Amino acid sequence: MKKLIGILLITLYACSPKYEVIQQLAPDKYHLQGVKGQDVIIVITSSKLKEGQLVTLKSLKQSNGYIE
């Protein structure tokens, strides 16, 4: 049962959309672009990100939950 839950969690994490950090717009404000599609979002987060880094929205610690 634990293996099944582990496989399910890994599958859900691996299938979540990934975004590339394009640039930092302001302190704690970043411009992200979807790796697979044409998605572009602006996110405010307390996480420190670097240009070129791949992230998922789930992995970000959002300071106030604001995403454009």
SEFIZA-3560 file (N, C-alpha, C; in Angstrom, 3 decimals):
REM SEFIZA-3560
<numar><xx>0.822</xx><yy>-1.198</yy><zz>0.000</zz><atom>N</atom></numar>
<numar><xx>0.000</xx><yy>0.000</yy><zz>0.000</zz><atom>CA</atom></numar>
<numar><xx>0.866</xx><yy>1.263</yy><zz>0.000</zz><atom>C</atom></numar>
<numar><xx>1.962</xx><yy>1.255</yy><zz>0.792</zz><atom>N</atom></numar>
<numar><xx>2.841</xx><yy>2.420</yy><zz>0.846</zz><atom>CA</atom></numar>
<numar><xx>3.510</xx><yy>2.663</yy><zz>-0.502</zz><atom>C</atom></numar>
<numar><xx>3.854</xx><yy>1.577</yy><zz>-1.208</zz><atom>N</atom></numar>
<numar><xx>4.475</xx><yy>1.712</yy><zz>-2.531</zz><atom>CA</atom></numar>
<numar><xx>3.509</xx><yy>2.364</yy><zz>-3.514</zz><atom>C</atom></numar>
<numar><xx>2.253</xx><yy>1.953</yy><zz>-3.447</zz><atom>N</atom></numar>
<numar><xx>1.237</xx><yy>2.509</yy><zz>-4.338</zz><atom>CA</atom></numar>
<numar><xx>1.060</xx><yy>4.006</yy><zz>-4.098</zz><atom>C</atom></numar>
<numar><xx>1.008</xx><yy>4.407</yy><zz>-2.846</zz><atom>N</atom></numar>
<numar><xx>0.871</xx><yy>5.818</yy><zz>-2.510</zz><atom>CA</atom></numar>
<numar><xx>2.110</xx><yy>6.590</yy><zz>-2.963</zz><atom>C</atom></numar>
<numar><xx>3.287</xx><yy>6.021</yy><zz>-2.757</zz><atom>N</atom></numar>
<numar><xx>4.532</xx><yy>6.667</yy><zz>-3.201</zz><atom>CA</atom></numar>
<numar><xx>4.572</xx><yy>6.850</yy><zz>-4.706</zz><atom>C</atom></numar>
<numar><xx>4.188</xx><yy>5.818</yy><zz>-5.441</zz><atom>N</atom></numar>
<numar><xx>4.169</xx><yy>5.911</yy><zz>-6.912</zz><atom>CA</atom></numar>
<numar><xx>3.163</xx><yy>6.951</yy><zz>-7.363</zz><atom>C</atom></numar>
<numar><xx>2.023</xx><yy>6.999</yy><zz>-6.724</zz><atom>N</atom></numar>
<numar><xx>0.994</xx><yy>7.977</yy><zz>-7.069</zz><atom>CA</atom></numar>
<numar><xx>1.475</xx><yy>9.404</yy><zz>-6.830</zz><atom>C</atom></numar>
<numar><xx>2.138</xx><yy>9.640</yy><zz>-5.702</zz><atom>N</atom></numar>
<numar><xx>2.652</xx><yy>10.974</yy><zz>-5.396</zz><atom>CA</atom></numar>
<numar><xx>3.750</xx><yy>11.388</yy><zz>-6.374</zz><atom>C</atom></numar>
<numar><xx>4.635</xx><yy>10.477</yy><zz>-6.720</zz><atom>N</atom></numar>
<numar><xx>5.695</xx><yy>10.780</yy><zz>-7.689</zz><atom>CA</atom></numar>
<numar><xx>5.093</xx><yy>11.105</yy><zz>-9.050</zz><atom>C</atom></numar>
<numar><xx>4.091</xx><yy>10.356</yy><zz>-9.456</zz><atom>N</atom></numar>
<numar><xx>3.434</xx><yy>10.605</yy><zz>-10.737</zz><atom>CA</atom></numar>
<numar><xx>2.761</xx><yy>11.967</yy><zz>-10.757</zz><atom>C</atom></numar>
<numar><xx>2.082</xx><yy>12.327</yy><zz>-9.684</zz><atom>N</atom></numar>
<numar><xx>1.416</xx><yy>13.631</yy><zz>-9.624</zz><atom>CA</atom></numar>
<numar><xx>2.431</xx><yy>14.768</yy><zz>-9.668</zz><atom>C</atom></numar>
<numar><xx>3.559</xx><yy>14.609</yy><zz>-8.981</zz><atom>N</atom></numar>
<numar><xx>4.578</xx><yy>15.658</yy><zz>-8.986</zz><atom>CA</atom></numar>
<numar><xx>5.237</xx><yy>15.767</yy><zz>-10.357</zz><atom>C</atom></numar>
<numar><xx>5.512</xx><yy>14.638</yy><zz>-10.989</zz><atom>N</atom></numar>
<numar><xx>6.196</xx><yy>14.642</yy><zz>-12.282</zz><atom>CA</atom></numar>
<numar><xx>5.305</xx><yy>15.216</yy><zz>-13.386</zz><atom>C</atom></numar>
<numar><xx>4.008</xx><yy>15.096</yy><zz>-13.236</zz><atom>N</atom></numar>
<numar><xx>3.088</xx><yy>15.574</yy><zz>-14.267</zz><atom>CA</atom></numar>
<numar><xx>2.667</xx><yy>17.029</yy><zz>-14.067</zz><atom>C</atom></numar>
<numar><xx>3.094</xx><yy>17.646</yy><zz>-12.993</zz><atom>N</atom></numar>
<numar><xx>2.709</xx><yy>19.033</yy><zz>-12.769</zz><atom>CA</atom></numar>
<numar><xx>3.464</xx><yy>19.949</yy><zz>-13.729</zz><atom>C</atom></numar>
<numar><xx>2.825</xx><yy>20.996</yy><zz>-14.213</zz><atom>N</atom></numar>
<numar><xx>3.464</xx><yy>21.890</yy><zz>-15.187</zz><atom>CA</atom></numar>
<numar><xx>4.731</xx><yy>22.534</yy><zz>-14.624</zz><atom>C</atom></numar>
<numar><xx>5.730</xx><yy>22.623</yy><zz>-15.462</zz><atom>N</atom></numar>
<numar><xx>6.997</xx><yy>23.223</yy><zz>-15.057</zz><atom>CA</atom></numar>
<numar><xx>7.149</xx><yy>24.577</yy><zz>-15.741</zz><atom>C</atom></numar>
<numar><xx>7.748</xx><yy>25.502</yy><zz>-15.022</zz><atom>N</atom></numar>
<numar><xx>7.967</xx><yy>26.853</yy><zz>-15.521</zz><atom>CA</atom></numar>
<numar><xx>9.441</xx><yy>27.206</yy><zz>-15.398</zz><atom>C</atom></numar>
<numar><xx>9.938</xx><yy>27.987</yy><zz>-16.353</zz><atom>N</atom></numar>
<numar><xx>11.317</xx><yy>28.465</yy><zz>-16.311</zz><atom>CA</atom></numar>
<numar><xx>11.327</xx><yy>29.906</yy><zz>-15.846</zz><atom>C</atom></numar>
<numar><xx>12.231</xx><yy>30.222</yy><zz>-14.938</zz><atom>N</atom></numar>
<numar><xx>12.368</xx><yy>31.587</yy><zz>-14.453</zz><atom>CA</atom></numar>
<numar><xx>13.076</xx><yy>32.396</yy><zz>-15.546</zz><atom>C</atom></numar>
<numar><xx>12.402</xx><yy>33.414</yy><zz>-16.059</zz><atom>N</atom></numar>
<numar><xx>12.962</xx><yy>34.242</yy><zz>-17.125</zz><atom>CA</atom></numar>
<numar><xx>13.745</xx><yy>35.415</yy><zz>-16.540</zz><atom>C</atom></numar>
<numar><xx>13.130</xx><yy>36.117</yy><zz>-15.595</zz><atom>N</atom></numar>
<numar><xx>13.824</xx><yy>37.244</yy><zz>-14.974</zz><atom>CA</atom></numar>
<numar><xx>13.174</xx><yy>37.620</yy><zz>-13.655</zz><atom>C</atom></numar>
<numar><xx>13.936</xx><yy>38.333</yy><zz>-12.843</zz><atom>N</atom></numar>
<numar><xx>13.410</xx><yy>38.890</yy><zz>-11.603</zz><atom>CA</atom></numar>
<numar><xx>12.962</xx><yy>40.315</yy><zz>-11.907</zz><atom>C</atom></numar>
<numar><xx>11.695</xx><yy>40.606</yy><zz>-11.637</zz><atom>N</atom></numar>
<numar><xx>11.129</xx><yy>41.918</yy><zz>-11.937</zz><atom>CA</atom></numar>
<numar><xx>11.320</xx><yy>42.900</yy><zz>-10.792</zz><atom>C</atom></numar>
<numar><xx>11.249</xx><yy>42.397</yy><zz>-9.586</zz><atom>N</atom></numar>
<numar><xx>11.391</xx><yy>43.200</yy><zz>-8.362</zz><atom>CA</atom></numar>
<numar><xx>11.732</xx><yy>42.214</yy><zz>-7.249</zz><atom>C</atom></numar>
<numar><xx>12.088</xx><yy>42.715</yy><zz>-6.070</zz><atom>N</atom></numar>
<numar><xx>12.324</xx><yy>41.764</yy><zz>-4.978</zz><atom>CA</atom></numar>
<numar><xx>11.088</xx><yy>40.881</yy><zz>-4.763</zz><atom>C</atom></numar>
<numar><xx>11.280</xx><yy>39.585</yy><zz>-4.790</zz><atom>N</atom></numar>
<numar><xx>10.216</xx><yy>38.587</yy><zz>-4.587</zz><atom>CA</atom></numar>
<numar><xx>9.184</xx><yy>38.538</yy><zz>-5.724</zz><atom>C</atom></numar>
<numar><xx>9.447</xx><yy>39.147</yy><zz>-6.868</zz><atom>N</atom></numar>
<numar><xx>8.523</xx><yy>39.123</yy><zz>-8.001</zz><atom>CA</atom></numar>
<numar><xx>9.270</xx><yy>38.614</yy><zz>-9.231</zz><atom>C</atom></numar>
<numar><xx>8.730</xx><yy>37.542</yy><zz>-9.856</zz><atom>N</atom></numar>
<numar><xx>9.427</xx><yy>36.872</yy><zz>-10.947</zz><atom>CA</atom></numar>
<numar><xx>8.522</xx><yy>36.673</yy><zz>-12.159</zz><atom>C</atom></numar>
<numar><xx>9.134</xx><yy>36.686</yy><zz>-13.336</zz><atom>N</atom></numar>
<numar><xx>8.489</xx><yy>36.405</yy><zz>-14.605</zz><atom>CA</atom></numar>
<numar><xx>8.819</xx><yy>34.955</yy><zz>-14.960</zz><atom>C</atom></numar>
<numar><xx>7.797</xx><yy>34.104</yy><zz>-15.090</zz><atom>N</atom></numar>
<numar><xx>7.974</xx><yy>32.688</yy><zz>-15.413</zz><atom>CA</atom></numar>
<numar><xx>7.312</xx><yy>32.383</yy><zz>-16.742</zz><atom>C</atom></numar>
<numar><xx>7.881</xx><yy>31.422</yy><zz>-17.479</zz><atom>N</atom></numar>
<numar><xx>7.311</xx><yy>30.997</yy><zz>-18.750</zz><atom>CA</atom></numar>
<numar><xx>7.207</xx><yy>29.484</yy><zz>-18.750</zz><atom>C</atom></numar>
<numar><xx>6.069</xx><yy>28.963</yy><zz>-19.241</zz><atom>N</atom></numar>
<numar><xx>5.855</xx><yy>27.522</yy><zz>-19.290</zz><atom>CA</atom></numar>
<numar><xx>6.849</xx><yy>26.844</yy><zz>-20.218</zz><atom>C</atom></numar>
<numar><xx>7.326</xx><yy>25.674</yy><zz>-19.813</zz><atom>N</atom></numar>
<numar><xx>8.311</xx><yy>24.943</yy><zz>-20.613</zz><atom>CA</atom></numar>
<numar><xx>7.656</xx><yy>24.339</yy><zz>-21.850</zz><atom>C</atom></numar>
<numar><xx>6.467</xx><yy>23.761</yy><zz>-21.689</zz><atom>N</atom></numar>
<numar><xx>5.806</xx><yy>23.078</yy><zz>-22.804</zz><atom>CA</atom></numar>
<numar><xx>4.952</xx><yy>24.003</yy><zz>-23.664</zz><atom>C</atom></numar>
<numar><xx>4.339</xx><yy>24.988</yy><zz>-23.053</zz><atom>N</atom></numar>
<numar><xx>3.398</xx><yy>25.815</yy><zz>-23.790</zz><atom>CA</atom></numar>
<numar><xx>3.801</xx><yy>27.267</yy><zz>-23.832</zz><atom>C</atom></numar>
<numar><xx>2.836</xx><yy>28.092</yy><zz>-24.113</zz><atom>N</atom></numar>
<numar><xx>3.058</xx><yy>29.527</yy><zz>-24.224</zz><atom>CA</atom></numar>
<numar><xx>2.632</xx><yy>30.258</yy><zz>-22.959</zz><atom>C</atom></numar>
<numar><xx>2.481</xx><yy>29.539</yy><zz>-21.853</zz><atom>N</atom></numar>
<numar><xx>2.053</xx><yy>30.154</yy><zz>-20.598</zz><atom>CA</atom></numar>
<numar><xx>3.102</xx><yy>31.131</yy><zz>-20.075</zz><atom>C</atom></numar>
<numar><xx>2.652</xx><yy>32.294</yy><zz>-19.684</zz><atom>N</atom></numar>
<numar><xx>3.513</xx><yy>33.291</yy><zz>-19.050</zz><atom>CA</atom></numar>
<numar><xx>2.801</xx><yy>33.748</yy><zz>-17.786</zz><atom>C</atom></numar>
<numar><xx>3.514</xx><yy>33.716</yy><zz>-16.659</zz><atom>N</atom></numar>
<numar><xx>2.910</xx><yy>34.162</yy><zz>-15.405</zz><atom>CA</atom></numar>
<numar><xx>3.891</xx><yy>35.036</yy><zz>-14.646</zz><atom>C</atom></numar>
<numar><xx>3.332</xx><yy>35.876</yy><zz>-13.808</zz><atom>N</atom></numar>
<numar><xx>4.097</xx><yy>36.690</yy><zz>-12.858</zz><atom>CA</atom></numar>
<numar><xx>3.738</xx><yy>36.168</yy><zz>-11.484</zz><atom>C</atom></numar>
<numar><xx>4.755</xx><yy>35.873</yy><zz>-10.673</zz><atom>N</atom></numar>
<numar><xx>4.497</xx><yy>35.305</yy><zz>-9.360</zz><atom>CA</atom></numar>
<numar><xx>5.257</xx><yy>36.106</yy><zz>-8.309</zz><atom>C</atom></numar>
<numar><xx>4.608</xx><yy>36.296</yy><zz>-7.168</zz><atom>N</atom></numar>
<numar><xx>5.252</xx><yy>36.918</yy><zz>-6.011</zz><atom>CA</atom></numar>
<numar><xx>5.469</xx><yy>35.804</yy><zz>-4.999</zz><atom>C</atom></numar>
<numar><xx>6.714</xx><yy>35.574</yy><zz>-4.626</zz><atom>N</atom></numar>
<numar><xx>7.042</xx><yy>34.480</yy><zz>-3.721</zz><atom>CA</atom></numar>
<numar><xx>8.214</xx><yy>34.855</yy><zz>-2.837</zz><atom>C</atom></numar>
<numar><xx>8.256</xx><yy>34.255</yy><zz>-1.673</zz><atom>N</atom></numar>
<numar><xx>9.383</xx><yy>34.490</yy><zz>-0.768</zz><atom>CA</atom></numar>
<numar><xx>10.573</xx><yy>33.597</yy><zz>-1.117</zz><atom>C</atom></numar>
<numar><xx>10.373</xx><yy>32.627</yy><zz>-2.020</zz><atom>N</atom></numar>
<numar><xx>11.467</xx><yy>31.756</yy><zz>-2.455</zz><atom>CA</atom></numar>
<numar><xx>12.443</xx><yy>32.539</yy><zz>-3.315</zz><atom>C</atom></numar>
<numar><xx>13.728</xx><yy>32.263</yy><zz>-3.148</zz><atom>N</atom></numar>
<numar><xx>14.748</xx><yy>32.899</yy><zz>-3.971</zz><atom>CA</atom></numar>
<numar><xx>14.950</xx><yy>32.061</yy><zz>-5.224</zz><atom>C</atom></numar>
<numar><xx>14.706</xx><yy>32.643</yy><zz>-6.387</zz><atom>N</atom></numar>
<numar><xx>14.812</xx><yy>31.936</yy><zz>-7.658</zz><atom>CA</atom></numar>
<numar><xx>15.947</xx><yy>32.507</yy><zz>-8.489</zz><atom>C</atom></numar>
<numar><xx>16.485</xx><yy>31.691</yy><zz>-9.393</zz><atom>N</atom></numar>
<numar><xx>17.557</xx><yy>32.123</yy><zz>-10.284</zz><atom>CA</atom></numar>
<numar><xx>17.079</xx><yy>32.001</yy><zz>-11.719</zz><atom>C</atom></numar>
<numar><xx>17.563</xx><yy>32.876</yy><zz>-12.600</zz><atom>N</atom></numar>
<numar><xx>17.194</xx><yy>32.823</yy><zz>-14.009</zz><atom>CA</atom></numar>
<numar><xx>17.590</xx><yy>31.474</yy><zz>-14.586</zz><atom>C</atom></numar>
<numar><xx>16.678</xx><yy>30.875</yy><zz>-15.370</zz><atom>N</atom></numar>
<numar><xx>16.929</xx><yy>29.581</yy><zz>-15.982</zz><atom>CA</atom></numar>
<numar><xx>16.503</xx><yy>28.398</yy><zz>-15.129</zz><atom>C</atom></numar>
<numar><xx>16.149</xx><yy>28.637</yy><zz>-13.881</zz><atom>N</atom></numar>
<numar><xx>15.732</xx><yy>27.570</yy><zz>-12.970</zz><atom>CA</atom></numar>
<numar><xx>14.345</xx><yy>27.064</yy><zz>-13.360</zz><atom>C</atom></numar>
<numar><xx>14.137</xx><yy>25.744</yy><zz>-13.296</zz><atom>N</atom></numar>
<numar><xx>12.828</xx><yy>25.159</yy><zz>-13.544</zz><atom>CA</atom></numar>
<numar><xx>12.117</xx><yy>24.954</yy><zz>-12.220</zz><atom>C</atom></numar>
<numar><xx>10.876</xx><yy>25.389</yy><zz>-12.146</zz><atom>N</atom></numar>
<numar><xx>10.095</xx><yy>25.281</yy><zz>-10.915</zz><atom>CA</atom></numar>
<numar><xx>8.678</xx><yy>24.842</yy><zz>-11.247</zz><atom>C</atom></numar>
<numar><xx>7.990</xx><yy>24.324</yy><zz>-10.242</zz><atom>N</atom></numar>
<numar><xx>6.554</xx><yy>24.076</yy><zz>-10.339</zz><atom>CA</atom></numar>
<numar><xx>5.873</xx><yy>25.040</yy><zz>-9.377</zz><atom>C</atom></numar>
<numar><xx>4.651</xx><yy>25.367</yy><zz>-9.660</zz><atom>N</atom></numar>
<numar><xx>3.943</xx><yy>26.305</yy><zz>-8.783</zz><atom>CA</atom></numar>
<numar><xx>3.751</xx><yy>25.725</yy><zz>-7.395</zz><atom>C</atom></numar>
<numar><xx>3.627</xx><yy>24.400</yy><zz>-7.318</zz><atom>N</atom></numar>
<numar><xx>3.467</xx><yy>23.758</yy><zz>-6.015</zz><atom>CA</atom></numar>
<numar><xx>4.717</xx><yy>23.927</yy><zz>-5.158</zz><atom>C</atom></numar>
<numar><xx>5.878</xx><yy>23.990</yy><zz>-5.802</zz><atom>N</atom></numar>
<numar><xx>7.124</xx><yy>24.054</yy><zz>-5.046</zz><atom>CA</atom></numar>
<numar><xx>7.441</xx><yy>25.451</yy><zz>-4.515</zz><atom>C</atom></numar>
<numar><xx>6.742</xx><yy>26.448</yy><zz>-5.018</zz><atom>N</atom></numar>
<numar><xx>7.014</xx><yy>27.818</yy><zz>-4.583</zz><atom>CA</atom></numar>
<numar><xx>6.309</xx><yy>28.117</yy><zz>-3.265</zz><atom>C</atom></numar>
<numar><xx>7.000</xx><yy>28.810</yy><zz>-2.406</zz><atom>N</atom></numar>
<numar><xx>6.390</xx><yy>29.285</yy><zz>-1.164</zz><atom>CA</atom></numar>
<numar><xx>5.833</xx><yy>30.671</yy><zz>-1.463</zz><atom>C</atom></numar>
<numar><xx>4.559</xx><yy>30.749</yy><zz>-1.694</zz><atom>N</atom></numar>
<numar><xx>3.959</xx><yy>32.019</yy><zz>-2.077</zz><atom>CA</atom></numar>
<numar><xx>3.700</xx><yy>32.862</yy><zz>-0.841</zz><atom>C</atom></numar>
<numar><xx>4.251</xx><yy>34.068</yy><zz>-0.848</zz><atom>N</atom></numar>
<numar><xx>4.127</xx><yy>34.934</yy><zz>0.326</zz><atom>CA</atom></numar>
<numar><xx>2.700</xx><yy>35.411</yy><zz>0.514</zz><atom>C</atom></numar>
<numar><xx>2.002</xx><yy>35.704</yy><zz>-0.562</zz><atom>N</atom></numar>
<numar><xx>0.605</xx><yy>36.127</yy><zz>-0.422</zz><atom>CA</atom></numar>
<numar><xx>-0.312</xx><yy>35.460</yy><zz>-1.437</zz><atom>C</atom></numar>
<numar><xx>0.199</xx><yy>34.460</yy><zz>-2.160</zz><atom>N</atom></numar>
<numar><xx>-0.642</xx><yy>33.705</yy><zz>-3.088</zz><atom>CA</atom></numar>
<numar><xx>-1.006</xx><yy>34.467</yy><zz>-4.339</zz><atom>C</atom></numar>
<numar><xx>-0.247</xx><yy>35.475</yy><zz>-4.705</zz><atom>N</atom></numar>
<numar><xx>-0.610</xx><yy>36.313</yy><zz>-5.839</zz><atom>CA</atom></numar>
<numar><xx>0.088</xx><yy>35.816</yy><zz>-7.114</zz><atom>C</atom></numar>
<numar><xx>-0.692</xx><yy>35.380</yy><zz>-8.081</zz><atom>N</atom></numar>
<numar><xx>-0.169</xx><yy>34.955</yy><zz>-9.378</zz><atom>CA</atom></numar>
<numar><xx>-1.001</xx><yy>35.634</yy><zz>-10.450</zz><atom>C</atom></numar>
<numar><xx>-0.328</xx><yy>36.232</yy><zz>-11.433</zz><atom>N</atom></numar>
<numar><xx>-1.041</xx><yy>36.844</yy><zz>-12.556</zz><atom>CA</atom></numar>
<numar><xx>-1.035</xx><yy>35.884</yy><zz>-13.724</zz><atom>C</atom></numar>
//
